Amino acid sequence: MNFPVFDFESRRRFLRKAALGSGSLALTGLLNDQGLLSTTGAAPDTHLMQPQNPHFEPKAKSIIWLFMPGSPSQVDTFDYKPELQRRNGQKLEGADPKTGFFTTSGKLLKSPFRFRRHGESGAWVSEIFPHLSNHVDDMSFIYSCFSQSNNHTPAMLEMNSGMFLQGRPSVGSWITYGLGTENRNLPGFVVLHGHMPRGGKPIWSPGFLPKVYQPTSIDGRSEQPISNLGRRTSMSDSQQRAQLDVLKAMNAEHQKLRPHEADLAARLESFELAYRMQTAAPEAMDISKESQKTHKAYGVDQENTKLVARQCITARRLVERGVRFVQLYAGTNGKGGGVADVPWDGHSDIQTNHRGAAISVDRPIAALLADLKERGLLEDTLVIWGGEFGRTSDSQASLGRDHNPNAFTMWMAGGGIQGGVHYGASDDFGYKSVENRVSVNDLHATILHLMGIDHEKLTYRFNGRDYRLTDVAGNVLSDIIV
């Protein structure tokens, strides 16, 4: 039998350093109690999020991604299909009852909503968006999106990371990895949510990228969105700064022995960011500083819009302060207001579900677009709207729609996007994308391009391979770019 061989010199070294470390911690505590740490010099800055030069001149500086979890139906929102209306109840030729997660009838289900053309571009918009319809000339509609999965969590992973498996970095992490941040006192990547969406935190994970590129996630329902930033009342700012400097110096020495472990540096940076955020974050998220006119425009004063309204104002305040990427998860359960676990997911009754979900986002998002435009921010802020897939043109049960990865609609505005553009097309019933089909890789390539990044050059070496957000695919949608 082979017994392990112990390195006694290494063990002695370990015990010696452990003892010295305990003494150092005790000394730190004593010095802190006496207020003598306040003169400690700052340790060298490791700032991993410093601004990076883009590959070329960017069209946008920041992104606000309005993610509609559960997935809106393309044929009940922006992709009007007269033939679907005319042939309600008839058989849908070529329909696969297992396209979605459950089983569909194979019979066409018309939209219960009226559609009208809006703006100079003549874009068709459902009646459930009376406020958003006023902004169609700032939007590029992409009617031909498709994805790979018919289940929420894998589809949300794909929409965020390009792959429907866990462990790949999300687009927000890729962008902060590539560009860094313009405001060191705030995160480069922020997620705003109500109830945790399907898939939870892995859907916006940094994956194999260093953890410094993970987002700060904020629950908009909380009166104190970031609950662990409060400073100890028994400690002054100079004392806290000194304590962090000692910790930073000790960790930096530890890291010298492990230069290839990126997460050690990320941990150092996270301590520093939390310290800086104690002042900057509460100010950025304090929407009480906004005027009553702004509150009313967004719908903060109304029960069924107040959560998304507060999130949209916060998103605008964050990009105003240099936050690079804000992702906002918004929608309701279709019961007339509030946020539930399963928004935009009209399996049994598309009319009730989508009308309620739309109420919660229509006014706030329209106000966000108007506010960004009025402040001169829309021209360099890319706004993205959409879900993780579409919904079937044939019915589930009698009044609902199942999941449909074969066709869905997204729109983009601001940040280098041509307004009033209608790109691609689904078939006559909105069942499948047929013209200028747009994959998730294409969407990501376009988003990176607008931020000044060549999607083929933004890579990260992991396990011996150079990975990228778009893997080995992706084409920039140049027809929607100014």
The 8 nearest C-alpha neighbors of each residue, nearest first, counted from 0:
[[1, 2, 3, 4, 5, 6, 7, 10],
 [2, 0, 3, 4, 5, 6, 7, 10],
 [1, 3, 4, 0, 5, 6, 7, 10],
 [4, 2, 5, 1, 6, 0, 7, 10],
 [3, 5, 2, 6, 1, 7, 9, 10],
 [4, 6, 7, 3, 10, 9, 8, 2],
 [5, 7, 9, 8, 10, 4, 11, 3],
 [8, 6, 10, 9, 5, 11, 12, 4],
 [9, 7, 11, 10, 6, 12, 13, 5],
 [10, 8, 12, 6, 7, 11, 13, 5],
 [9, 11, 7, 13, 12, 8, 14, 6],
 [12, 10, 8, 14, 13, 9, 7, 15],
 [11, 13, 9, 15, 10, 14, 16, 8],
 [12, 14, 10, 16, 11, 15, 17, 9],
 [15, 13, 17, 11, 16, 12, 18, 10],
 [16, 14, 12, 18, 17, 13, 11, 19],
 [17, 15, 19, 13, 18, 14, 20, 12],
 [16, 18, 20, 14, 19, 15, 13, 21],
 [19, 17, 21, 15, 20, 16, 14, 22],
 [18, 20, 16, 22, 21, 17, 23, 15],
 [19, 21, 17, 23, 22, 18, 16, 24],
 [22, 20, 24, 18, 23, 19, 17, 25],
 [21, 23, 19, 25, 20, 24, 26, 18],
 [22, 24, 20, 26, 21, 25, 27, 19],
 [23, 25, 27, 21, 26, 22, 20, 28],
 [24, 26, 22, 28, 27, 23, 21, 29],
 [27, 25, 23, 29, 28, 24, 30, 22],
 [28, 26, 24, 30, 25, 29, 31, 23],
 [27, 29, 31, 25, 26, 30, 32, 24],
 [30, 28, 26, 32, 31, 27, 25, 33],
 [31, 29, 35, 33, 27, 32, 28, 36],
 [30, 32, 34, 28, 33, 29, 36, 35],
 [31, 33, 29, 30, 34, 28, 35, 27],
 [34, 32, 30, 31, 35, 29, 36, 28],
 [33, 35, 31, 32, 36, 30, 37, 238],
 [36, 34, 30, 33, 37, 31, 38, 32],
 [37, 35, 241, 38, 39, 31, 34, 30],
 [36, 38, 238, 237, 241, 35, 39, 34],
 [39, 37, 36, 40, 35, 241, 237, 238],
 [38, 40, 241, 36, 37, 41, 244, 245],
 [41, 39, 38, 42, 244, 241, 37, 245],
 [42, 40, 244, 39, 43, 241, 240, 44],
 [41, 43, 244, 248, 44, 247, 40, 245],
 [44, 42, 45, 41, 248, 247, 251, 244],
 [43, 45, 46, 42, 41, 268, 247, 47],
 [44, 46, 47, 43, 268, 264, 267, 265],
 [45, 47, 48, 44, 49, 268, 183, 264],
 [48, 46, 49, 45, 268, 265, 211, 179],
 [47, 49, 179, 46, 180, 50, 175, 176],
 [48, 50, 179, 47, 180, 46, 51, 181],
 [51, 49, 179, 180, 178, 181, 48, 52],
 [52, 50, 178, 179, 53, 49, 177, 180],
 [51, 53, 178, 54, 50, 55, 177, 451],
 [54, 52, 451, 55, 452, 51, 178, 56],
 [53, 55, 452, 451, 453, 52, 56, 57],
 [56, 54, 451, 53, 57, 452, 453, 52],
 [55, 57, 451, 58, 53, 54, 450, 452],
 [58, 56, 451, 450, 59, 449, 55, 60],
 [57, 59, 415, 449, 414, 450, 379, 56],
 [60, 58, 379, 414, 450, 380, 57, 449],
 [61, 59, 379, 380, 450, 323, 57, 58],
 [60, 62, 323, 380, 324, 59, 318, 381],
 [63, 61, 381, 324, 380, 382, 325, 64],
 [62, 64, 325, 382, 326, 324, 381, 65],
 [63, 65, 383, 326, 382, 66, 327, 62],
 [66, 64, 384, 327, 383, 326, 328, 63],
 [65, 67, 328, 385, 386, 327, 64, 68],
 [66, 68, 386, 329, 385, 70, 328, 330],
 [69, 67, 70, 386, 66, 342, 343, 328],
 [68, 70, 343, 344, 342, 341, 67, 386],
 [71, 69, 386, 68, 343, 387, 388, 67],
 [72, 70, 343, 73, 386, 389, 69, 67],
 [71, 73, 390, 389, 75, 74, 76, 70],
 [72, 74, 407, 78, 76, 408, 75, 77],
 [75, 73, 78, 72, 79, 76, 429, 77],
 [76, 74, 72, 73, 110, 125, 77, 112],
 [75, 77, 125, 73, 74, 124, 78, 72],
 [76, 78, 124, 123, 73, 79, 125, 74],
 [79, 77, 74, 73, 76, 80, 142, 123],
 [78, 80, 74, 77, 123, 81, 114, 75],
 [79, 81, 83, 82, 428, 427, 78, 74],
 [82, 80, 84, 83, 85, 79, 427, 428],
 [83, 81, 85, 84, 80, 86, 427, 428],
 [82, 84, 428, 80, 81, 86, 109, 85],
 [85, 83, 109, 81, 82, 87, 86, 80],
 [84, 86, 82, 83, 87, 81, 109, 80],
 [87, 85, 83, 89, 84, 82, 88, 107],
 [86, 88, 107, 109, 108, 89, 84, 85],
 [87, 89, 107, 106, 108, 86, 90, 109],
 [90, 88, 106, 107, 86, 87, 91, 105],
 [89, 91, 106, 105, 92, 107, 88, 393],
 [92, 90, 94, 106, 105, 107, 93, 89],
 [91, 93, 94, 90, 105, 106, 95, 89],
 [94, 92, 91, 95, 105, 90, 96, 430],
 [95, 93, 92, 91, 105, 96, 393, 98],
 [94, 96, 97, 98, 93, 105, 103, 99],
 [95, 97, 103, 102, 98, 105, 94, 104],
 [98, 96, 99, 102, 95, 101, 100, 103],
 [99, 97, 95, 96, 403, 100, 149, 402],
 [100, 98, 402, 401, 97, 403, 101, 149],
 [99, 101, 149, 402, 150, 401, 97, 102],
 [100, 102, 99, 97, 401, 103, 395, 96],
 [103, 101, 96, 97, 395, 99, 100, 104],
 [102, 104, 395, 96, 394, 105, 393, 101],
 [105, 103, 106, 394, 395, 393, 96, 396],
 [104, 106, 393, 91, 94, 103, 90, 96],
 [107, 105, 90, 393, 88, 89, 104, 91],
 [106, 108, 393, 88, 87, 89, 91, 392],
 [109, 107, 393, 87, 394, 88, 392, 106],
 [110, 108, 84, 87, 83, 111, 107, 86],
 [109, 111, 112, 75, 108, 74, 84, 113],
 [112, 110, 350, 109, 113, 75, 349, 108],
 [113, 111, 110, 126, 125, 114, 75, 127],
 [112, 114, 126, 125, 115, 111, 110, 127],
 [115, 113, 125, 124, 126, 123, 112, 79],
 [116, 114, 123, 124, 117, 125, 113, 126],
 [115, 117, 123, 121, 122, 124, 114, 118],
 [118, 116, 121, 122, 132, 123, 115, 119],
 [119, 117, 120, 121, 136, 135, 122, 133],
 [118, 120, 121, 136, 117, 419, 122, 135],
 [119, 121, 419, 118, 122, 136, 117, 420],
 [122, 120, 116, 117, 118, 119, 123, 419],
 [123, 121, 116, 117, 120, 124, 135, 118],
 [124, 122, 116, 115, 77, 114, 79, 117],
 [125, 123, 77, 114, 115, 76, 132, 122],
 [126, 124, 114, 76, 127, 113, 128, 77],
 [125, 127, 128, 113, 114, 129, 112, 124],
 [126, 128, 125, 354, 357, 129, 358, 112],
 [129, 127, 131, 126, 130, 361, 132, 125],
 [128, 130, 132, 131, 126, 127, 361, 133],
 [131, 129, 132, 128, 362, 133, 365, 361],
 [130, 132, 365, 133, 128, 134, 129, 361],
 [131, 133, 130, 134, 129, 135, 128, 124],
 [134, 132, 131, 130, 135, 118, 117, 129],
 [135, 133, 132, 136, 131, 137, 138, 365],
 [136, 134, 138, 137, 132, 133, 419, 118],
 [135, 137, 419, 418, 138, 134, 118, 120],
 [136, 138, 418, 135, 134, 412, 419, 413],
 [139, 137, 412, 418, 135, 136, 419, 411],
 [138, 140, 420, 411, 410, 418, 419, 421],
 [139, 141, 410, 421, 422, 409, 142, 138],
 [140, 142, 422, 409, 408, 410, 143, 423],
 [143, 141, 408, 424, 423, 144, 140, 422],
 [144, 142, 432, 424, 423, 436, 425, 437],
 [145, 143, 437, 407, 406, 438, 408, 436],
 [144, 146, 405, 406, 438, 404, 437, 407],
 [145, 147, 404, 148, 438, 439, 405, 388],
 [148, 146, 404, 149, 154, 145, 163, 405],
 [147, 149, 154, 150, 404, 146, 153, 163],
 [150, 148, 404, 99, 402, 100, 403, 151],
 [151, 149, 148, 152, 153, 154, 100, 402],
 [152, 150, 154, 153, 155, 197, 149, 69],
 [151, 153, 198, 155, 154, 197, 150, 156],
 [154, 152, 163, 156, 155, 151, 150, 157],
 [153, 155, 157, 151, 148, 156, 152, 387],
 [156, 154, 158, 152, 387, 157, 153, 151],
 [155, 157, 202, 163, 153, 159, 154, 158],
 [158, 156, 162, 163, 161, 154, 160, 155],
 [157, 159, 155, 156, 161, 160, 387, 154],
 [158, 160, 169, 156, 157, 170, 161, 155],
 [159, 161, 169, 157, 162, 168, 170, 156],
 [162, 160, 157, 158, 159, 440, 469, 468],
 [163, 161, 157, 160, 164, 156, 167, 158],
 [162, 164, 157, 153, 156, 154, 165, 161],
 [165, 163, 162, 153, 156, 166, 167, 157],
 [166, 164, 167, 201, 163, 156, 202, 206],
 [165, 167, 206, 207, 164, 168, 204, 201],
 [166, 168, 206, 165, 160, 207, 169, 162],
 [169, 167, 206, 205, 160, 204, 172, 207],
 [170, 168, 160, 159, 203, 172, 171, 205],
 [169, 171, 173, 172, 159, 160, 174, 168],
 [172, 170, 174, 173, 169, 324, 188, 175],
 [171, 173, 212, 175, 205, 169, 170, 174],
 [174, 172, 170, 176, 171, 175, 177, 169],
 [173, 175, 177, 171, 176, 172, 178, 170],
 [174, 176, 179, 178, 172, 177, 173, 187],
 [177, 175, 173, 174, 179, 178, 172, 212],
 [178, 176, 174, 175, 173, 179, 51, 457],
 [177, 179, 51, 175, 50, 176, 174, 53],
 [180, 178, 50, 48, 175, 49, 51, 176],
 [179, 181, 187, 50, 182, 48, 49, 323],
 [180, 182, 321, 50, 183, 322, 179, 323],
 [183, 181, 321, 184, 180, 185, 322, 320],
 [184, 182, 185, 181, 180, 186, 272, 48],
 [183, 185, 275, 276, 182, 279, 272, 186],
 [186, 184, 183, 182, 276, 280, 187, 279],
 [187, 185, 188, 189, 322, 215, 184, 214],
 [186, 188, 322, 180, 323, 175, 324, 185],
 [189, 187, 214, 324, 186, 325, 171, 323],
 [190, 188, 215, 325, 214, 216, 324, 326],
 [189, 191, 216, 326, 325, 327, 217, 215],
 [192, 190, 327, 217, 216, 326, 218, 328],
 [191, 193, 328, 218, 219, 327, 217, 194],
 [194, 192, 218, 219, 220, 195, 338, 191],
 [193, 195, 340, 196, 339, 192, 338, 218],
 [194, 196, 199, 193, 192, 197, 340, 200],
 [197, 195, 199, 194, 198, 340, 68, 328],
 [198, 196, 199, 152, 151, 195, 68, 340],
 [197, 199, 152, 202, 196, 201, 200, 155],
 [200, 198, 197, 196, 201, 195, 202, 203],
 [199, 201, 202, 203, 204, 198, 195, 196],
 [202, 200, 204, 203, 199, 198, 165, 166],
 [201, 203, 156, 200, 204, 198, 199, 155],
 [204, 202, 169, 201, 200, 159, 205, 214],
 [203, 205, 201, 206, 202, 169, 168, 213],
 [206, 204, 168, 213, 172, 208, 169, 212],
 [207, 205, 168, 166, 167, 204, 208, 169],
 [206, 208, 205, 168, 167, 209, 166, 461],
 [207, 209, 205, 206, 210, 168, 212, 459],
 [210, 208, 262, 211, 261, 212, 265, 207],
 [209, 211, 212, 213, 265, 262, 208, 205],
 [210, 212, 265, 209, 213, 269, 268, 266],
 [213, 211, 172, 210, 205, 209, 175, 176],
 [212, 214, 205, 210, 211, 172, 204, 215],
 [215, 213, 188, 189, 216, 190, 212, 186],
 [214, 216, 189, 190, 188, 217, 186, 213],
 [217, 215, 190, 189, 214, 191, 218, 192],
 [218, 216, 191, 224, 219, 190, 192, 225],
 [219, 217, 192, 193, 220, 224, 221, 191],
 [218, 220, 193, 221, 192, 217, 224, 191],
 [221, 219, 218, 193, 222, 306, 224, 192],
 [222, 220, 224, 223, 219, 218, 225, 217],
 [221, 223, 224, 220, 219, 225, 226, 218],
 [222, 224, 221, 226, 225, 220, 219, 218],
 [225, 223, 221, 217, 218, 226, 222, 219],
 [226, 224, 223, 227, 228, 217, 218, 281],
 [225, 227, 223, 228, 224, 229, 221, 222],
 [228, 226, 229, 225, 230, 273, 223, 224],
 [229, 227, 277, 226, 225, 230, 273, 276],
 [228, 230, 227, 231, 277, 226, 232, 225],
 [231, 229, 232, 228, 277, 234, 236, 227],
 [232, 230, 233, 234, 229, 235, 239, 228],
 [231, 233, 234, 230, 235, 229, 236, 239],
 [232, 234, 231, 235, 230, 238, 32, 239],
 [235, 233, 232, 231, 238, 239, 236, 230],
 [236, 234, 238, 237, 239, 233, 232, 231],
 [235, 237, 239, 238, 240, 234, 230, 241],
 [238, 236, 240, 37, 239, 235, 241, 38],
 [239, 237, 37, 241, 235, 240, 236, 234],
 [238, 240, 242, 236, 241, 237, 243, 235],
 [241, 239, 237, 243, 238, 242, 236, 244],
 [240, 242, 244, 238, 37, 36, 239, 243],
 [243, 241, 239, 245, 244, 240, 238, 246],
 [242, 244, 246, 240, 241, 245, 247, 239],
 [245, 243, 247, 241, 41, 242, 246, 42],
 [246, 244, 248, 242, 247, 243, 249, 241],
 [247, 245, 243, 249, 244, 248, 250, 242],
 [246, 248, 244, 250, 245, 249, 243, 251],
 [247, 249, 251, 245, 250, 246, 42, 244],
 [250, 248, 246, 252, 251, 247, 245, 253],
 [249, 251, 253, 247, 252, 248, 254, 246],
 [250, 252, 254, 248, 253, 249, 247, 255],
 [253, 251, 249, 255, 250, 254, 248, 256],
 [254, 252, 250, 251, 255, 256, 249, 257],
 [253, 255, 251, 257, 256, 252, 258, 250],
 [256, 254, 252, 257, 258, 253, 251, 250],
 [255, 257, 254, 253, 258, 252, 259, 251],
 [256, 258, 254, 255, 259, 260, 253, 263],
 [259, 257, 255, 260, 254, 256, 261, 263],
 [258, 260, 257, 261, 254, 262, 256, 263],
 [261, 259, 262, 258, 257, 263, 264, 254],
 [260, 262, 263, 264, 209, 259, 265, 258],
 [261, 263, 265, 264, 209, 260, 210, 266],
 [264, 262, 266, 265, 261, 260, 254, 267],
 [263, 265, 267, 262, 266, 261, 268, 45],
 [264, 266, 211, 262, 268, 263, 267, 210],
 [267, 265, 269, 263, 268, 264, 262, 270],
 [268, 266, 264, 265, 270, 269, 247, 263],
 [267, 269, 265, 271, 266, 270, 272, 46],
 [270, 268, 266, 272, 271, 267, 273, 265],
 [271, 269, 273, 268, 267, 272, 274, 266],
 [270, 272, 268, 274, 269, 273, 275, 267],
 [271, 273, 269, 275, 274, 270, 276, 268],
 [274, 272, 276, 270, 271, 275, 269, 277],
 [273, 275, 271, 272, 276, 277, 270, 228],
 [276, 274, 184, 272, 277, 273, 271, 278],
 [275, 277, 279, 280, 273, 278, 184, 274],
 [278, 276, 228, 275, 274, 279, 280, 273],
 [277, 279, 276, 280, 281, 275, 282, 274],
 [278, 280, 276, 282, 281, 184, 277, 283],
 [279, 281, 276, 283, 282, 278, 284, 277],
 [282, 280, 284, 283, 279, 285, 278, 277],
 [281, 283, 285, 280, 279, 284, 278, 286],
 [284, 282, 280, 281, 285, 316, 279, 317],
 [285, 283, 281, 282, 313, 286, 280, 316],
 [284, 286, 282, 287, 283, 281, 288, 313],
 [285, 287, 288, 289, 284, 313, 312, 309],
 [288, 286, 289, 285, 290, 294, 291, 284],
 [287, 289, 286, 285, 290, 282, 291, 284],
 [290, 288, 287, 286, 293, 291, 294, 292],
 [289, 291, 293, 292, 294, 288, 287, 295],
 [290, 292, 294, 293, 295, 289, 296, 287],
 [291, 293, 295, 290, 294, 296, 289, 297],
 [292, 294, 296, 290, 291, 295, 297, 289],
 [295, 293, 291, 299, 297, 292, 296, 298],
 [294, 296, 298, 292, 293, 297, 299, 291],
 [295, 297, 293, 294, 298, 366, 292, 363],
 [298, 296, 363, 308, 366, 294, 295, 299],
 [297, 299, 295, 300, 301, 304, 296, 308],
 [300, 298, 305, 294, 308, 301, 297, 295],
 [299, 301, 298, 295, 305, 302, 294, 304],
 [302, 300, 298, 304, 305, 299, 303, 295],
 [301, 303, 305, 304, 300, 336, 337, 299],
 [302, 304, 336, 359, 337, 301, 305, 335],
 [305, 303, 359, 298, 301, 302, 306, 307],
 [304, 306, 299, 308, 302, 301, 307, 298],
 [305, 307, 309, 308, 304, 310, 219, 220],
 [306, 308, 310, 309, 305, 304, 311, 360],
 [309, 307, 363, 305, 297, 311, 306, 299],
 [310, 308, 312, 306, 307, 311, 305, 313],
 [309, 311, 307, 313, 308, 312, 314, 306],
 [312, 310, 314, 308, 313, 309, 307, 367],
 [313, 311, 315, 309, 314, 310, 316, 308],
 [312, 314, 310, 316, 311, 315, 284, 317],
 [315, 313, 311, 317, 312, 316, 310, 325],
 [314, 316, 312, 313, 318, 317, 319, 311],
 [317, 315, 313, 319, 314, 318, 283, 312],
 [316, 318, 314, 320, 319, 322, 315, 313],
 [319, 317, 322, 321, 320, 315, 316, 61],
 [320, 318, 316, 317, 321, 315, 322, 376],
 [321, 319, 317, 318, 322, 316, 182, 283],
 [320, 322, 318, 181, 182, 319, 323, 317],
 [323, 321, 318, 187, 317, 320, 324, 186],
 [322, 324, 61, 187, 321, 188, 180, 62],
 [325, 323, 188, 62, 61, 171, 322, 63],
 [326, 324, 63, 189, 190, 188, 62, 64],
 [325, 327, 64, 190, 63, 191, 65, 189],
 [326, 328, 191, 65, 66, 190, 192, 64],
 [329, 327, 66, 192, 67, 65, 191, 68],
 [330, 328, 67, 327, 66, 307, 68, 192],
 [331, 329, 356, 342, 67, 343, 338, 359],
 [332, 330, 338, 342, 356, 333, 339, 337],
 [331, 333, 342, 339, 334, 341, 352, 356],
 [352, 332, 334, 355, 356, 331, 335, 351],
 [335, 333, 355, 332, 336, 352, 351, 331],
 [334, 336, 355, 333, 303, 337, 358, 356],
 [337, 335, 303, 334, 359, 355, 331, 338],
 [336, 338, 303, 331, 339, 335, 302, 359],
 [337, 339, 331, 330, 332, 193, 194, 336],
 [340, 338, 332, 331, 341, 342, 194, 337],
 [339, 341, 194, 342, 196, 338, 195, 332],
 [340, 342, 339, 332, 344, 69, 343, 331],
 [341, 343, 332, 331, 330, 69, 344, 339],
 [344, 342, 69, 70, 71, 356, 345, 353],
 [345, 343, 69, 342, 346, 341, 70, 352],
 [346, 344, 349, 352, 348, 347, 399, 400],
 [347, 345, 399, 400, 401, 344, 348, 395],
 [346, 348, 399, 345, 398, 349, 396, 395],
 [349, 347, 399, 398, 345, 350, 351, 346],
 [348, 350, 345, 399, 352, 351, 353, 398],
 [351, 349, 348, 353, 352, 354, 111, 112],
 [352, 350, 354, 333, 349, 348, 353, 355],
 [333, 351, 353, 349, 345, 355, 350, 354],
 [354, 352, 356, 355, 350, 351, 349, 357],
 [353, 355, 357, 351, 356, 352, 350, 127],
 [354, 356, 333, 335, 358, 353, 357, 352],
 [357, 355, 331, 333, 353, 330, 358, 359],
 [356, 358, 354, 359, 360, 355, 361, 353],
 [359, 357, 355, 356, 360, 361, 354, 303],
 [358, 360, 304, 357, 303, 356, 336, 361],
 [361, 359, 357, 363, 358, 362, 364, 307],
 [362, 360, 128, 357, 364, 358, 363, 131],
 [361, 363, 365, 364, 130, 360, 297, 366],
 [364, 362, 297, 308, 366, 360, 365, 361],
 [365, 363, 367, 366, 361, 362, 360, 368],
 [364, 366, 131, 362, 368, 367, 363, 130],
 [367, 365, 369, 363, 297, 364, 368, 370],
 [366, 368, 364, 370, 365, 369, 371, 363],
 [369, 367, 365, 371, 366, 370, 372, 364],
 [368, 370, 366, 372, 367, 371, 373, 365],
 [371, 369, 367, 373, 372, 368, 366, 374],
 [372, 370, 376, 377, 368, 374, 369, 373],
 [371, 373, 377, 369, 375, 370, 374, 376],
 [372, 374, 370, 375, 371, 369, 376, 377],
 [375, 373, 371, 376, 372, 370, 377, 369],
 [376, 374, 372, 373, 377, 371, 378, 379],
 [377, 375, 371, 374, 378, 379, 372, 380],
 [378, 376, 371, 372, 413, 380, 379, 375],
 [377, 379, 414, 413, 376, 380, 375, 415],
 [380, 378, 59, 414, 60, 377, 376, 58],
 [381, 379, 414, 61, 377, 59, 62, 413],
 [380, 382, 414, 62, 413, 412, 59, 63],
 [381, 383, 63, 412, 411, 64, 62, 413],
 [384, 382, 411, 64, 65, 410, 63, 381],
 [385, 383, 65, 410, 409, 66, 64, 411],
 [386, 384, 409, 67, 66, 65, 410, 408],
 [385, 387, 70, 67, 68, 66, 388, 71],
 [386, 388, 155, 154, 70, 158, 68, 385],
 [389, 387, 404, 386, 70, 407, 403, 146],
 [390, 388, 407, 403, 72, 406, 404, 70],
 [391, 389, 403, 402, 72, 401, 400, 392],
 [390, 392, 403, 400, 393, 401, 402, 430],
 [391, 393, 430, 107, 108, 428, 429, 394],
 [394, 392, 107, 106, 108, 105, 391, 104],
 [395, 393, 400, 108, 399, 104, 103, 397],
 [394, 396, 103, 399, 400, 401, 397, 104],
 [397, 395, 394, 398, 399, 347, 104, 103],
 [396, 398, 394, 395, 399, 347, 104, 108],
 [399, 397, 348, 347, 396, 394, 349, 395],
 [400, 398, 347, 346, 348, 395, 349, 394],
 [399, 401, 395, 346, 394, 391, 390, 345],
 [400, 402, 99, 391, 390, 346, 395, 403],
 [403, 401, 99, 390, 149, 100, 391, 389],
 [402, 404, 390, 389, 391, 99, 405, 388],
 [403, 405, 388, 146, 145, 149, 406, 389],
 [406, 404, 145, 431, 403, 432, 146, 430],
 [407, 405, 431, 432, 145, 144, 389, 404],
 [406, 408, 389, 144, 73, 388, 142, 145],
 [409, 407, 142, 73, 141, 144, 143, 410],
 [410, 408, 385, 141, 384, 140, 142, 407],
 [409, 411, 140, 384, 139, 141, 383, 138],
 [410, 412, 383, 139, 382, 138, 384, 140],
 [411, 413, 138, 382, 416, 137, 381, 139],
 [414, 412, 377, 381, 378, 416, 380, 415],
 [413, 415, 381, 379, 59, 380, 378, 58],
 [416, 414, 58, 481, 480, 413, 59, 449],
 [417, 415, 480, 413, 481, 412, 414, 479],
 [418, 416, 481, 480, 479, 139, 420, 415],
 [417, 419, 137, 138, 136, 139, 420, 416],
 [418, 420, 136, 120, 138, 139, 137, 135],
 [421, 419, 139, 418, 140, 422, 417, 479],
 [422, 420, 140, 139, 141, 419, 423, 142],
 [423, 421, 141, 140, 142, 420, 424, 139],
 [424, 422, 435, 143, 434, 142, 141, 436],
 [425, 423, 143, 434, 142, 433, 432, 426],
 [424, 426, 432, 429, 433, 431, 143, 142],
 [427, 425, 429, 428, 431, 433, 430, 432],
 [428, 426, 429, 82, 80, 425, 83, 430],
 [427, 429, 83, 430, 426, 80, 392, 82],
 [430, 428, 425, 426, 427, 431, 74, 392],
 [429, 431, 428, 392, 406, 391, 426, 425],
 [432, 430, 406, 405, 425, 426, 429, 433],
 [431, 433, 425, 143, 406, 436, 424, 405],
 [432, 434, 425, 426, 424, 431, 436, 435],
 [433, 435, 424, 423, 436, 432, 143, 425],
 [436, 434, 423, 437, 143, 433, 424, 422],
 [435, 437, 143, 434, 432, 144, 433, 423],
 [438, 436, 144, 143, 441, 145, 435, 439],
 [439, 437, 441, 440, 145, 144, 146, 442],
 [438, 440, 442, 441, 158, 443, 161, 146],
 [441, 439, 473, 469, 443, 438, 442, 444],
 [442, 440, 473, 474, 444, 438, 439, 443],
 [443, 441, 439, 445, 440, 444, 446, 438],
 [442, 444, 446, 440, 445, 441, 447, 439],
 [445, 443, 441, 475, 447, 454, 442, 446],
 [444, 446, 475, 448, 442, 443, 447, 476],
 [447, 445, 443, 449, 448, 444, 442, 450],
 [446, 448, 452, 450, 444, 449, 445, 443],
 [449, 447, 452, 445, 451, 450, 446, 453],
 [448, 450, 58, 446, 451, 447, 57, 59],
 [451, 449, 57, 447, 59, 448, 452, 58],
 [450, 452, 57, 55, 448, 53, 449, 56],
 [453, 451, 448, 447, 54, 450, 53, 454],
 [454, 452, 456, 455, 448, 54, 457, 447],
 [453, 455, 444, 457, 456, 452, 447, 469],
 [454, 456, 453, 457, 467, 458, 469, 471],
 [457, 455, 453, 454, 458, 452, 467, 54],
 [456, 458, 454, 455, 467, 453, 177, 452],
 [459, 457, 467, 466, 465, 456, 460, 455],
 [458, 460, 466, 465, 461, 467, 457, 208],
 [461, 459, 465, 464, 466, 463, 458, 462],
 [460, 462, 464, 463, 459, 465, 466, 207],
 [463, 461, 464, 460, 465, 466, 207, 459],
 [462, 464, 461, 460, 465, 466, 459, 458],
 [463, 465, 460, 461, 462, 466, 459, 458],
 [466, 464, 460, 459, 458, 461, 467, 463],
 [467, 465, 459, 458, 460, 464, 470, 461],
 [466, 468, 458, 470, 469, 457, 459, 465],
 [467, 469, 470, 161, 160, 170, 466, 173],
 [468, 470, 440, 467, 472, 473, 471, 161],
 [469, 471, 467, 468, 472, 466, 161, 440],
 [472, 470, 469, 473, 467, 455, 440, 468],
 [473, 471, 469, 470, 440, 474, 441, 444],
 [472, 474, 441, 440, 444, 469, 475, 471],
 [475, 473, 441, 444, 476, 472, 445, 440],
 [474, 476, 445, 444, 477, 441, 473, 448],
 [477, 475, 478, 445, 479, 474, 441, 480],
 [476, 478, 480, 479, 475, 445, 481, 474],
 [479, 477, 476, 480, 422, 481, 417, 420],
 [478, 480, 417, 477, 416, 476, 139, 420],
 [481, 479, 416, 477, 417, 478, 415, 476],
 [480, 417, 415, 416, 479, 478, 477, 418]]
